[in-house]
Amino acid sequence: MHITASVFINDDESGLHHDYEKCLERLAPEKPYSQYEYNGYEDNADAHLKRTIMGREVVIAITIGKLDFGPWEQIFYG
């Protein structure tokens, strides 16, 4: 698991994936790099913030020994 990676559960739908990208970019835009104090060494402060928003772990229900998801849910690593 990389420090800027996230694990989350949601519907596997391309429009939703695109919406996540747009929303996260509005909340923590990549550029200008100079807007972040952290970007003195690396230019990825936005990725650290985005990961904090999305989280790094999930709880998954197990029913009768199997992962218990809704009909369209998947686990994502982003």
PDB file with one MODEL, atoms N, CA, C and O in Angstrom:
MODEL        1
ATOM      1  N   MET A   1       0.849  -1.179   0.000  1.00  0.00           N
ATOM      2  CA  MET A   1       0.000   0.000   0.000  1.00  0.00           C
ATOM      3  C   MET A   1       0.886   1.230   0.000  1.00  0.00           C
ATOM      4  O   MET A   1       1.713   1.405   0.895  1.00  0.00           O
ATOM      5  N   HIS A   2       0.724   2.057  -0.971  1.00  0.00           N
ATOM      6  CA  HIS A   2       1.481   3.303  -1.068  1.00  0.00           C
ATOM      7  C   HIS A   2       0.808   4.376  -0.223  1.00  0.00           C
ATOM      8  O   HIS A   2      -0.411   4.356  -0.057  1.00  0.00           O
ATOM      9  N   ILE A   3       1.574   5.299   0.304  1.00  0.00           N
ATOM     10  CA  ILE A   3       1.058   6.325   1.211  1.00  0.00           C
ATOM     11  C   ILE A   3       0.001   7.220   0.552  1.00  0.00           C
ATOM     12  O   ILE A   3      -0.825   7.804   1.253  1.00  0.00           O
ATOM     13  N   THR A   4       0.012   7.338  -0.767  1.00  0.00           N
ATOM     14  CA  THR A   4      -0.992   8.172  -1.435  1.00  0.00           C
ATOM     15  C   THR A   4      -2.094   7.339  -2.090  1.00  0.00           C
ATOM     16  O   THR A   4      -2.893   7.868  -2.862  1.00  0.00           O
ATOM     17  N   ALA A   5      -2.142   6.050  -1.788  1.00  0.00           N
ATOM     18  CA  ALA A   5      -3.168   5.178  -2.368  1.00  0.00           C
ATOM     19  C   ALA A   5      -4.363   5.067  -1.424  1.00  0.00           C
ATOM     20  O   ALA A   5      -4.248   5.290  -0.219  1.00  0.00           O
ATOM     21  N   SER A   6      -5.495   4.721  -1.992  1.00  0.00           N
ATOM     22  CA  SER A   6      -6.726   4.595  -1.234  1.00  0.00           C
ATOM     23  C   SER A   6      -7.416   3.285  -1.581  1.00  0.00           C
ATOM     24  O   SER A   6      -7.285   2.773  -2.693  1.00  0.00           O
ATOM     25  N   VAL A   7      -8.148   2.754  -0.618  1.00  0.00           N
ATOM     26  CA  VAL A   7      -9.003   1.595  -0.846  1.00  0.00           C
ATOM     27  C   VAL A   7     -10.414   2.018  -0.488  1.00  0.00           C
ATOM     28  O   VAL A   7     -10.648   2.584   0.581  1.00  0.00           O
ATOM     29  N   PHE A   8     -11.357   1.745  -1.382  1.00  0.00           N
ATOM     30  CA  PHE A   8     -12.737   2.134  -1.122  1.00  0.00           C
ATOM     31  C   PHE A   8     -13.687   1.181  -1.834  1.00  0.00           C
ATOM     32  O   PHE A   8     -13.291   0.456  -2.746  1.00  0.00           O
ATOM     33  N   ILE A   9     -14.935   1.191  -1.409  1.00  0.00           N
ATOM     34  CA  ILE A   9     -15.972   0.359  -2.019  1.00  0.00           C
ATOM     35  C   ILE A   9     -17.035   1.287  -2.588  1.00  0.00           C
ATOM     36  O   ILE A   9     -17.491   2.215  -1.920  1.00  0.00           O
ATOM     37  N   ASN A  10     -17.415   1.027  -3.813  1.00  0.00           N
ATOM     38  CA  ASN A  10     -18.514   1.771  -4.419  1.00  0.00           C
ATOM     39  C   ASN A  10     -18.943   1.061  -5.684  1.00  0.00           C
ATOM     40  O   ASN A  10     -18.409   0.007  -6.030  1.00  0.00           O
ATOM     41  N   ASP A  11     -19.906   1.639  -6.368  1.00  0.00           N
ATOM     42  CA  ASP A  11     -20.383   1.063  -7.627  1.00  0.00           C
ATOM     43  C   ASP A  11     -19.285   1.138  -8.681  1.00  0.00           C
ATOM     44  O   ASP A  11     -18.535   2.113  -8.743  1.00  0.00           O
ATOM     45  N   ASP A  12     -19.200   0.108  -9.502  1.00  0.00           N
ATOM     46  CA  ASP A  12     -18.237   0.075 -10.603  1.00  0.00           C
ATOM     47  C   ASP A  12     -18.908   0.663 -11.834  1.00  0.00           C
ATOM     48  O   ASP A  12     -19.408  -0.060 -12.695  1.00  0.00           O
ATOM     49  N   GLU A  13     -18.908   1.986 -11.900  1.00  0.00           N
ATOM     50  CA  GLU A  13     -19.586   2.701 -12.984  1.00  0.00           C
ATOM     51  C   GLU A  13     -18.667   3.819 -13.463  1.00  0.00           C
ATOM     52  O   GLU A  13     -18.206   4.629 -12.659  1.00  0.00           O
ATOM     53  N   SER A  14     -18.401   3.867 -14.755  1.00  0.00           N
ATOM     54  CA  SER A  14     -17.401   4.795 -15.299  1.00  0.00           C
ATOM     55  C   SER A  14     -17.732   6.257 -15.002  1.00  0.00           C
ATOM     56  O   SER A  14     -16.824   7.049 -14.748  1.00  0.00           O
ATOM     57  N   GLY A  15     -19.006   6.629 -15.028  1.00  0.00           N
ATOM     58  CA  GLY A  15     -19.378   8.007 -14.716  1.00  0.00           C
ATOM     59  C   GLY A  15     -19.031   8.365 -13.284  1.00  0.00           C
ATOM     60  O   GLY A  15     -18.594   9.481 -13.006  1.00  0.00           O
ATOM     61  N   LEU A  16     -19.224   7.423 -12.375  1.00  0.00           N
ATOM     62  CA  LEU A  16     -18.894   7.655 -10.969  1.00  0.00           C
ATOM     63  C   LEU A  16     -17.389   7.806 -10.788  1.00  0.00           C
ATOM     64  O   LEU A  16     -16.941   8.660 -10.024  1.00  0.00           O
ATOM     65  N   HIS A  17     -16.605   6.985 -11.485  1.00  0.00           N
ATOM     66  CA  HIS A  17     -15.146   7.108 -11.412  1.00  0.00           C
ATOM     67  C   HIS A  17     -14.710   8.504 -11.866  1.00  0.00           C
ATOM     68  O   HIS A  17     -13.862   9.135 -11.236  1.00  0.00           O
ATOM     69  N   HIS A  18     -15.286   8.964 -12.942  1.00  0.00           N
ATOM     70  CA  HIS A  18     -14.981  10.302 -13.456  1.00  0.00           C
ATOM     71  C   HIS A  18     -15.400  11.379 -12.446  1.00  0.00           C
ATOM     72  O   HIS A  18     -14.667  12.344 -12.228  1.00  0.00           O
ATOM     73  N   ASP A  19     -16.562  11.215 -11.839  1.00  0.00           N
ATOM     74  CA  ASP A  19     -17.034  12.174 -10.837  1.00  0.00           C
ATOM     75  C   ASP A  19     -16.097  12.233  -9.633  1.00  0.00           C
ATOM     76  O   ASP A  19     -15.838  13.312  -9.100  1.00  0.00           O
ATOM     77  N   TYR A  20     -15.587  11.076  -9.202  1.00  0.00           N
ATOM     78  CA  TYR A  20     -14.606  11.062  -8.111  1.00  0.00           C
ATOM     79  C   TYR A  20     -13.393  11.907  -8.478  1.00  0.00           C
ATOM     80  O   TYR A  20     -12.942  12.737  -7.689  1.00  0.00           O
ATOM     81  N   GLU A  21     -12.872  11.692  -9.673  1.00  0.00           N
ATOM     82  CA  GLU A  21     -11.692  12.439 -10.117  1.00  0.00           C
ATOM     83  C   GLU A  21     -11.953  13.934 -10.115  1.00  0.00           C
ATOM     84  O   GLU A  21     -11.134  14.709  -9.622  1.00  0.00           O
ATOM     85  N   LYS A  22     -13.088  14.343 -10.663  1.00  0.00           N
ATOM     86  CA  LYS A  22     -13.423  15.769 -10.715  1.00  0.00           C
ATOM     87  C   LYS A  22     -13.595  16.349  -9.320  1.00  0.00           C
ATOM     88  O   LYS A  22     -13.097  17.439  -9.035  1.00  0.00           O
ATOM     89  N   CYS A  23     -14.289  15.638  -8.456  1.00  0.00           N
ATOM     90  CA  CYS A  23     -14.543  16.116  -7.101  1.00  0.00           C
ATOM     91  C   CYS A  23     -13.240  16.251  -6.313  1.00  0.00           C
ATOM     92  O   CYS A  23     -13.003  17.270  -5.665  1.00  0.00           O
ATOM     93  N   LEU A  24     -12.410  15.232  -6.371  1.00  0.00           N
ATOM     94  CA  LEU A  24     -11.143  15.275  -5.640  1.00  0.00           C
ATOM     95  C   LEU A  24     -10.228  16.370  -6.167  1.00  0.00           C
ATOM     96  O   LEU A  24      -9.517  17.014  -5.395  1.00  0.00           O
ATOM     97  N   GLU A  25     -10.244  16.578  -7.459  1.00  0.00           N
ATOM     98  CA  GLU A  25      -9.403  17.628  -8.042  1.00  0.00           C
ATOM     99  C   GLU A  25      -9.886  19.013  -7.608  1.00  0.00           C
ATOM    100  O   GLU A  25      -9.072  19.918  -7.422  1.00  0.00           O
ATOM    101  N   ARG A  26     -11.197  19.188  -7.445  1.00  0.00           N
ATOM    102  CA  ARG A  26     -11.723  20.469  -6.935  1.00  0.00           C
ATOM    103  C   ARG A  26     -11.317  20.679  -5.485  1.00  0.00           C
ATOM    104  O   ARG A  26     -10.976  21.792  -5.087  1.00  0.00           O
ATOM    105  N   LEU A  27     -11.353  19.605  -4.692  1.00  0.00           N
ATOM    106  CA  LEU A  27     -11.026  19.714  -3.272  1.00  0.00           C
ATOM    107  C   LEU A  27      -9.529  19.898  -3.023  1.00  0.00           C
ATOM    108  O   LEU A  27      -9.136  20.638  -2.121  1.00  0.00           O
ATOM    109  N   ALA A  28      -8.702  19.234  -3.816  1.00  0.00           N
ATOM    110  CA  ALA A  28      -7.248  19.312  -3.645  1.00  0.00           C
ATOM    111  C   ALA A  28      -6.591  19.327  -5.026  1.00  0.00           C
ATOM    112  O   ALA A  28      -6.055  18.313  -5.472  1.00  0.00           O
ATOM    113  N   PRO A  29      -6.635  20.480  -5.702  1.00  0.00           N
ATOM    114  CA  PRO A  29      -6.072  20.539  -7.057  1.00  0.00           C
ATOM    115  C   PRO A  29      -4.564  20.282  -7.066  1.00  0.00           C
ATOM    116  O   PRO A  29      -3.840  20.691  -6.159  1.00  0.00           O
ATOM    117  N   GLU A  30      -4.120  19.601  -8.103  1.00  0.00           N
ATOM    118  CA  GLU A  30      -2.692  19.285  -8.217  1.00  0.00           C
ATOM    119  C   GLU A  30      -1.840  20.548  -8.351  1.00  0.00           C
ATOM    120  O   GLU A  30      -0.798  20.671  -7.708  1.00  0.00           O
ATOM    121  N   LYS A  31      -2.282  21.475  -9.180  1.00  0.00           N
ATOM    122  CA  LYS A  31      -1.494  22.667  -9.467  1.00  0.00           C
ATOM    123  C   LYS A  31      -2.273  23.922  -9.095  1.00  0.00           C
ATOM    124  O   LYS A  31      -3.503  23.885  -9.115  1.00  0.00           O
ATOM    125  N   PRO A  32      -1.635  25.002  -8.767  1.00  0.00           N
ATOM    126  CA  PRO A  32      -0.181  25.181  -8.777  1.00  0.00           C
ATOM    127  C   PRO A  32       0.471  24.493  -7.586  1.00  0.00           C
ATOM    128  O   PRO A  32      -0.070  24.512  -6.480  1.00  0.00           O
ATOM    129  N   TYR A  33       1.619  23.893  -7.808  1.00  0.00           N
ATOM    130  CA  TYR A  33       2.333  23.189  -6.753  1.00  0.00           C
ATOM    131  C   TYR A  33       2.652  24.107  -5.577  1.00  0.00           C
ATOM    132  O   TYR A  33       2.724  23.661  -4.432  1.00  0.00           O
ATOM    133  N   SER A  34       2.838  25.370  -5.865  1.00  0.00           N
ATOM    134  CA  SER A  34       3.251  26.334  -4.834  1.00  0.00           C
ATOM    135  C   SER A  34       2.180  26.587  -3.770  1.00  0.00           C
ATOM    136  O   SER A  34       2.473  27.203  -2.745  1.00  0.00           O
ATOM    137  N   GLN A  35       0.950  26.126  -3.992  1.00  0.00           N
ATOM    138  CA  GLN A  35      -0.107  26.354  -2.997  1.00  0.00           C
ATOM    139  C   GLN A  35       0.052  25.491  -1.752  1.00  0.00           C
ATOM    140  O   GLN A  35      -0.622  25.723  -0.749  1.00  0.00           O
ATOM    141  N   TYR A  36       0.936  24.500  -1.808  1.00  0.00           N
ATOM    142  CA  TYR A  36       1.101  23.572  -0.697  1.00  0.00           C
ATOM    143  C   TYR A  36       2.471  23.736  -0.043  1.00  0.00           C
ATOM    144  O   TYR A  36       3.490  23.837  -0.727  1.00  0.00           O
ATOM    145  N   GLU A  37       2.480  23.760   1.273  1.00  0.00           N
ATOM    146  CA  GLU A  37       3.730  23.815   2.037  1.00  0.00           C
ATOM    147  C   GLU A  37       4.558  22.545   1.836  1.00  0.00           C
ATOM    148  O   GLU A  37       5.787  22.609   1.792  1.00  0.00           O
ATOM    149  N   TYR A  38       3.901  21.403   1.715  1.00  0.00           N
ATOM    150  CA  TYR A  38       4.574  20.106   1.606  1.00  0.00           C
ATOM    151  C   TYR A  38       5.407  19.993   0.329  1.00  0.00           C
ATOM    152  O   TYR A  38       6.379  19.238   0.289  1.00  0.00           O
ATOM    153  N   ASN A  39       5.043  20.722  -0.692  1.00  0.00           N
ATOM    154  CA  ASN A  39       5.670  20.541  -1.996  1.00  0.00           C
ATOM    155  C   ASN A  39       7.077  21.120  -2.103  1.00  0.00           C
ATOM    156  O   ASN A  39       7.503  21.477  -3.201  1.00  0.00           O
ATOM    157  N   GLY A  40       7.796  21.220  -1.017  1.00  0.00           N
ATOM    158  CA  GLY A  40       9.181  21.638  -1.095  1.00  0.00           C
ATOM    159  C   GLY A  40      10.088  20.509  -1.535  1.00  0.00           C
ATOM    160  O   GLY A  40      11.108  20.746  -2.181  1.00  0.00           O
ATOM    161  N   TYR A  41       9.726  19.279  -1.189  1.00  0.00           N
ATOM    162  CA  TYR A  41      10.547  18.107  -1.523  1.00  0.00           C
ATOM    163  C   TYR A  41       9.951  17.321  -2.687  1.00  0.00           C
ATOM    164  O   TYR A  41      10.670  16.933  -3.608  1.00  0.00           O
ATOM    165  N   GLU A  42       8.661  17.088  -2.648  1.00  0.00           N
ATOM    166  CA  GLU A  42       7.954  16.374  -3.713  1.00  0.00           C
ATOM    167  C   GLU A  42       6.780  17.232  -4.174  1.00  0.00           C
ATOM    168  O   GLU A  42       6.327  18.113  -3.443  1.00  0.00           O
ATOM    169  N   ASP A  43       6.297  16.981  -5.360  1.00  0.00           N
ATOM    170  CA  ASP A  43       5.150  17.727  -5.889  1.00  0.00           C
ATOM    171  C   ASP A  43       3.880  16.874  -5.838  1.00  0.00           C
ATOM    172  O   ASP A  43       3.155  16.783  -6.828  1.00  0.00           O
ATOM    173  N   ASN A  44       3.610  16.250  -4.690  1.00  0.00           N
ATOM    174  CA  ASN A  44       2.430  15.397  -4.618  1.00  0.00           C
ATOM    175  C   ASN A  44       1.600  15.633  -3.358  1.00  0.00           C
ATOM    176  O   ASN A  44       0.928  14.721  -2.878  1.00  0.00           O
ATOM    177  N   ALA A  45       1.642  16.839  -2.827  1.00  0.00           N
ATOM    178  CA  ALA A  45       0.827  17.139  -1.638  1.00  0.00           C
ATOM    179  C   ALA A  45      -0.647  16.875  -1.918  1.00  0.00           C
ATOM    180  O   ALA A  45      -1.367  16.394  -1.044  1.00  0.00           O
ATOM    181  N   ASP A  46      -1.098  17.184  -3.123  1.00  0.00           N
ATOM    182  CA  ASP A  46      -2.506  16.959  -3.464  1.00  0.00           C
ATOM    183  C   ASP A  46      -2.880  15.486  -3.337  1.00  0.00           C
ATOM    184  O   ASP A  46      -3.985  15.171  -2.895  1.00  0.00           O
ATOM    185  N   ALA A  47      -1.982  14.576  -3.716  1.00  0.00           N
ATOM    186  CA  ALA A  47      -2.260  13.144  -3.625  1.00  0.00           C
ATOM    187  C   ALA A  47      -2.401  12.701  -2.173  1.00  0.00           C
ATOM    188  O   ALA A  47      -3.235  11.851  -1.861  1.00  0.00           O
ATOM    189  N   HIS A  48      -1.596  13.269  -1.292  1.00  0.00           N
ATOM    190  CA  HIS A  48      -1.711  12.944   0.128  1.00  0.00           C
ATOM    191  C   HIS A  48      -3.065  13.405   0.673  1.00  0.00           C
ATOM    192  O   HIS A  48      -3.701  12.687   1.444  1.00  0.00           O
ATOM    193  N   LEU A  49      -3.498  14.587   0.276  1.00  0.00           N
ATOM    194  CA  LEU A  49      -4.786  15.101   0.737  1.00  0.00           C
ATOM    195  C   LEU A  49      -5.941  14.275   0.177  1.00  0.00           C
ATOM    196  O   LEU A  49      -6.893  13.968   0.895  1.00  0.00           O
ATOM    197  N   LYS A  50      -5.857  13.915  -1.101  1.00  0.00           N
ATOM    198  CA  LYS A  50      -6.909  13.117  -1.733  1.00  0.00           C
ATOM    199  C   LYS A  50      -7.035  11.754  -1.049  1.00  0.00           C
ATOM    200  O   LYS A  50      -8.143  11.261  -0.837  1.00  0.00           O
ATOM    201  N   ARG A  51      -5.910  11.156  -0.710  1.00  0.00           N
ATOM    202  CA  ARG A  51      -5.929   9.865  -0.018  1.00  0.00           C
ATOM    203  C   ARG A  51      -6.577  10.005   1.351  1.00  0.00           C
ATOM    204  O   ARG A  51      -7.320   9.120   1.775  1.00  0.00           O
ATOM    205  N   THR A  52      -6.306  11.113   2.053  1.00  0.00           N
ATOM    206  CA  THR A  52      -6.914  11.329   3.354  1.00  0.00           C
ATOM    207  C   THR A  52      -8.429  11.433   3.232  1.00  0.00           C
ATOM    208  O   THR A  52      -9.160  10.914   4.076  1.00  0.00           O
ATOM    209  N   ILE A  53      -8.896  12.096   2.194  1.00  0.00           N
ATOM    210  CA  ILE A  53     -10.330  12.230   1.946  1.00  0.00           C
ATOM    211  C   ILE A  53     -10.962  10.864   1.659  1.00  0.00           C
ATOM    212  O   ILE A  53     -12.032  10.554   2.183  1.00  0.00           O
ATOM    213  N   MET A  54     -10.310  10.058   0.837  1.00  0.00           N
ATOM    214  CA  MET A  54     -10.870   8.777   0.412  1.00  0.00           C
ATOM    215  C   MET A  54     -10.676   7.656   1.431  1.00  0.00           C
ATOM    216  O   MET A  54     -11.445   6.694   1.442  1.00  0.00           O
ATOM    217  N   GLY A  55      -9.668   7.766   2.278  1.00  0.00           N
ATOM    218  CA  GLY A  55      -9.418   6.728   3.266  1.00  0.00           C
ATOM    219  C   GLY A  55      -8.494   5.650   2.747  1.00  0.00           C
ATOM    220  O   GLY A  55      -8.219   5.562   1.551  1.00  0.00           O
ATOM    221  N   ARG A  56      -8.018   4.827   3.674  1.00  0.00           N
ATOM    222  CA  ARG A  56      -7.052   3.800   3.290  1.00  0.00           C
ATOM    223  C   ARG A  56      -7.492   2.395   3.622  1.00  0.00           C
ATOM    224  O   ARG A  56      -6.766   1.438   3.356  1.00  0.00           O
ATOM    225  N   GLU A  57      -8.677   2.255   4.204  1.00  0.00           N
ATOM    226  CA  GLU A  57      -9.159   0.924   4.534  1.00  0.00           C
ATOM    227  C   GLU A  57     -10.678   0.904   4.506  1.00  0.00           C
ATOM    228  O   GLU A  57     -11.332   1.943   4.599  1.00  0.00           O
ATOM    229  N   VAL A  58     -11.222  -0.289   4.377  1.00  0.00           N
ATOM    230  CA  VAL A  58     -12.671  -0.462   4.357  1.00  0.00           C
ATOM    231  C   VAL A  58     -13.049  -1.645   5.237  1.00  0.00           C
ATOM    232  O   VAL A  58     -12.227  -2.517   5.517  1.00  0.00           O
ATOM    233  N   VAL A  59     -14.286  -1.661   5.659  1.00  0.00           N
ATOM    234  CA  VAL A  59     -14.847  -2.795   6.385  1.00  0.00           C
ATOM    235  C   VAL A  59     -15.798  -3.492   5.427  1.00  0.00           C
ATOM    236  O   VAL A  59     -16.652  -2.852   4.814  1.00  0.00           O
ATOM    237  N   ILE A  60     -15.650  -4.787   5.302  1.00  0.00           N
ATOM    238  CA  ILE A  60     -16.462  -5.552   4.362  1.00  0.00           C
ATOM    239  C   ILE A  60     -17.266  -6.595   5.133  1.00  0.00           C
ATOM    240  O   ILE A  60     -16.715  -7.377   5.907  1.00  0.00           O
ATOM    241  N   ALA A  61     -18.549  -6.590   4.910  1.00  0.00           N
ATOM    242  CA  ALA A  61     -19.397  -7.592   5.549  1.00  0.00           C
ATOM    243  C   ALA A  61     -19.146  -8.965   4.919  1.00  0.00           C
ATOM    244  O   ALA A  61     -18.926  -9.082   3.714  1.00  0.00           O
ATOM    245  N   ILE A  62     -19.184  -9.979   5.750  1.00  0.00           N
ATOM    246  CA  ILE A  62     -19.072 -11.359   5.274  1.00  0.00           C
ATOM    247  C   ILE A  62     -20.316 -12.110   5.737  1.00  0.00           C
ATOM    248  O   ILE A  62     -20.645 -12.139   6.923  1.00  0.00           O
ATOM    249  N   THR A  63     -20.990 -12.712   4.773  1.00  0.00           N
ATOM    250  CA  THR A  63     -22.204 -13.468   5.062  1.00  0.00           C
ATOM    251  C   THR A  63     -22.020 -14.890   4.536  1.00  0.00           C
ATOM    252  O   THR A  63     -21.734 -15.096   3.357  1.00  0.00           O
ATOM    253  N   ILE A  64     -22.183 -15.830   5.394  1.00  0.00           N
ATOM    254  CA  ILE A  64     -22.015 -17.254   5.056  1.00  0.00           C
ATOM    255  C   ILE A  64     -20.681 -17.473   4.339  1.00  0.00           C
ATOM    256  O   ILE A  64     -20.616 -18.179   3.333  1.00  0.00           O
ATOM    257  N   GLY A  65     -19.626 -16.863   4.867  1.00  0.00           N
ATOM    258  CA  GLY A  65     -18.279 -17.076   4.361  1.00  0.00           C
ATOM    259  C   GLY A  65     -17.922 -16.360   3.066  1.00  0.00           C
ATOM    260  O   GLY A  65     -16.862 -16.622   2.497  1.00  0.00           O
ATOM    261  N   LYS A  66     -18.787 -15.454   2.580  1.00  0.00           N
ATOM    262  CA  LYS A  66     -18.511 -14.750   1.322  1.00  0.00           C
ATOM    263  C   LYS A  66     -18.627 -13.244   1.528  1.00  0.00           C
ATOM    264  O   LYS A  66     -19.400 -12.777   2.364  1.00  0.00           O
ATOM    265  N   LEU A  67     -17.840 -12.484   0.744  1.00  0.00           N
ATOM    266  CA  LEU A  67     -17.958 -11.030   0.774  1.00  0.00           C
ATOM    267  C   LEU A  67     -19.384 -10.645   0.425  1.00  0.00           C
ATOM    268  O   LEU A  67     -19.953 -11.169  -0.533  1.00  0.00           O
ATOM    269  N   ASP A  68     -19.956  -9.750   1.179  1.00  0.00           N
ATOM    270  CA  ASP A  68     -21.366  -9.395   1.011  1.00  0.00           C
ATOM    271  C   ASP A  68     -21.467  -7.965   0.471  1.00  0.00           C
ATOM    272  O   ASP A  68     -21.497  -6.999   1.234  1.00  0.00           O
ATOM    273  N   PHE A  69     -21.517  -7.854  -0.845  1.00  0.00           N
ATOM    274  CA  PHE A  69     -21.614  -6.568  -1.532  1.00  0.00           C
ATOM    275  C   PHE A  69     -23.005  -6.366  -2.106  1.00  0.00           C
ATOM    276  O   PHE A  69     -23.774  -7.313  -2.271  1.00  0.00           O
ATOM    277  N   GLY A  70     -23.311  -5.103  -2.408  1.00  0.00           N
ATOM    278  CA  GLY A  70     -24.493  -4.808  -3.199  1.00  0.00           C
ATOM    279  C   GLY A  70     -24.255  -5.301  -4.615  1.00  0.00           C
ATOM    280  O   GLY A  70     -23.139  -5.701  -4.945  1.00  0.00           O
ATOM    281  N   PRO A  71     -25.282  -5.281  -5.461  1.00  0.00           N
ATOM    282  CA  PRO A  71     -25.171  -5.886  -6.797  1.00  0.00           C
ATOM    283  C   PRO A  71     -24.104  -5.253  -7.696  1.00  0.00           C
ATOM    284  O   PRO A  71     -23.588  -5.931  -8.584  1.00  0.00           O
ATOM    285  N   TRP A  72     -23.761  -3.993  -7.497  1.00  0.00           N
ATOM    286  CA  TRP A  72     -22.789  -3.345  -8.379  1.00  0.00           C
ATOM    287  C   TRP A  72     -21.511  -2.937  -7.661  1.00  0.00           C
ATOM    288  O   TRP A  72     -20.624  -2.334  -8.265  1.00  0.00           O
ATOM    289  N   GLU A  73     -21.413  -3.260  -6.380  1.00  0.00           N
ATOM    290  CA  GLU A  73     -20.252  -2.823  -5.613  1.00  0.00           C
ATOM    291  C   GLU A  73     -18.998  -3.628  -5.923  1.00  0.00           C
ATOM    292  O   GLU A  73     -19.048  -4.813  -6.252  1.00  0.00           O
ATOM    293  N   GLN A  74     -17.876  -2.936  -5.802  1.00  0.00           N
ATOM    294  CA  GLN A  74     -16.561  -3.528  -5.998  1.00  0.00           C
ATOM    295  C   GLN A  74     -15.613  -2.881  -4.992  1.00  0.00           C
ATOM    296  O   GLN A  74     -15.908  -1.824  -4.434  1.00  0.00           O
ATOM    297  N   ILE A  75     -14.476  -3.528  -4.769  1.00  0.00           N
ATOM    298  CA  ILE A  75     -13.398  -2.920  -4.004  1.00  0.00           C
ATOM    299  C   ILE A  75     -12.467  -2.246  -4.998  1.00  0.00           C
ATOM    300  O   ILE A  75     -12.101  -2.832  -6.017  1.00  0.00           O
ATOM    301  N   PHE A  76     -12.086  -1.007  -4.693  1.00  0.00           N
ATOM    302  CA  PHE A  76     -11.186  -0.263  -5.580  1.00  0.00           C
ATOM    303  C   PHE A  76      -9.919   0.131  -4.854  1.00  0.00           C
ATOM    304  O   PHE A  76      -9.943   0.451  -3.666  1.00  0.00           O
ATOM    305  N   TYR A  77      -8.820   0.107  -5.570  1.00  0.00           N
ATOM    306  CA  TYR A  77      -7.532   0.608  -5.096  1.00  0.00           C
ATOM    307  C   TYR A  77      -7.186   1.757  -6.020  1.00  0.00           C
ATOM    308  O   TYR A  77      -7.026   1.573  -7.227  1.00  0.00           O
ATOM    309  N   GLY A  78      -7.074   2.928  -5.454  1.00  0.00           N
ATOM    310  CA  GLY A  78      -6.835   4.100  -6.307  1.00  0.00           C
ATOM    311  C   GLY A  78      -5.740   4.980  -5.788  1.00  0.00           C
ATOM    312  O   GLY A  78      -5.427   6.002  -6.399  1.00  0.00           O
TER     313      GLY A  78
ENDMDL
END
